[in-house]
Amino acid sequence: MAESKITGIIKSLNALEDDLDSLNSKVGDMKKQLSVKALSEIDILLEKTREMATKEAEILINASKAKAISESAKIIQDGDVKLSEIQSKIDANFDEAVKHVVSTVLKA
């Protein structure tokens, strides 16, 4: 009778060991699945991050470009005003400059 109890206990322990092995195998499979899922999510998030960074960079580039265009237009406008002022000063003093040059040449 004691032997049958021991046999029953051994059978139960063997069944428990088989169950543990099965659970370990399932846990290993779950780890692999989680790893694959994590890598997939990382790839998706990386792509979304790249897209967001690209959009942000485009916004910054477009803003910088608009500012540069605006500033260059202002510089051109200021240059035109100064050129006009210089031209009017040349025109206003041209006769006097010619007289001065002629006078200097004649004195020499």
C-alpha positions in Angstrom: 0.0 0.0 0.0 2.8 2.4 0.8 4.4 1.6 -2.5 1.2 2.6 -4.4 1.2 5.9 -2.5 4.8 6.5 -3.5 4.0 5.6 -7.1 1.1 8.0 -7.1 3.3 10.8 -5.7 6.0 10.1 -8.3 3.4 10.1 -11.1 2.0 13.4 -9.7 5.5 14.9 -9.5 6.2 13.7 -13.1 2.9 15.3 -14.3 3.8 18.5 -12.4 7.3 18.5 -14.0 5.7 18.0 -17.5 3.4 20.9 -16.7 6.3 23.1 -15.7 8.2 22.2 -18.9 5.1 23.0 -20.9 4.8 26.4 -19.1 8.5 27.2 -19.6 8.0 26.5 -23.3 5.0 28.7 -23.5 6.8 31.5 -21.6 9.7 31.2 -24.0 7.2 31.5 -27.0 5.6 34.5 -25.3 9.0 36.2 -24.8 9.7 35.7 -28.5 6.3 37.2 -29.5 6.8 40.1 -27.1 10.3 40.7 -28.6 8.9 40.7 -32.1 6.1 43.0 -31.2 8.4 45.4 -29.4 10.7 45.6 -32.4 7.8 46.2 -34.7 6.5 49.0 -32.4 10.0 50.5 -32.3 10.2 50.5 -36.1 6.7 52.2 -36.3 7.6 54.8 -33.7 11.0 55.5 -35.3 9.2 56.1 -38.7 6.7 58.4 -37.0 9.5 60.3 -35.3 11.3 60.7 -38.6 8.2 62.0 -40.3 7.6 64.5 -37.4 11.2 65.6 -37.6 11.0 66.0 -41.3 7.8 68.1 -41.1 9.3 70.2 -38.3 12.5 70.8 -40.4 10.4 71.7 -43.4 8.5 74.3 -41.3 11.7 75.7 -40.0 13.3 75.8 -43.4 10.3 77.5 -45.0 10.2 80.1 -42.2 13.9 80.8 -42.6 13.5 81.1 -46.4 10.6 83.5 -46.0 12.5 85.6 -43.6 15.6 85.6 -45.9 13.5 86.6 -48.8 11.9 89.4 -46.8 15.3 90.6 -45.5 16.8 90.5 -49.0 13.9 92.5 -50.4 14.4 95.1 -47.7 18.2 95.2 -48.4 17.5 95.6 -52.2 15.0 98.4 -51.4 17.5 100.2 -49.1 20.2 99.8 -51.8 18.0 101.3 -54.4 17.2 104.2 -52.2 20.9 104.8 -51.5 21.8 104.4 -55.1 19.2 106.9 -56.0 20.5 109.3 -53.4 24.1 108.9 -54.7 22.9 109.3 -58.3 21.1 112.5 -57.4 24.2 113.9 -55.6 26.3 113.0 -58.6 23.9 114.8 -60.9 23.6 117.8 -58.6 27.4 118.2 -58.3 28.4 117.0 -61.8 28.7 120.5 -63.3 30.7 121.8 -60.3 33.0 118.7 -60.5 33.6 119.3 -64.3 34.4 123.0 -63.7 36.8 122.0 -60.9 38.6 119.4 -63.2 38.8 121.8 -66.1 40.1 124.6 -63.8 42.7 122.2 -62.4 43.8 121.0 -65.9 44.0 124.6 -67.2 46.1 125.7 -64.2 48.6 122.9 -64.8 
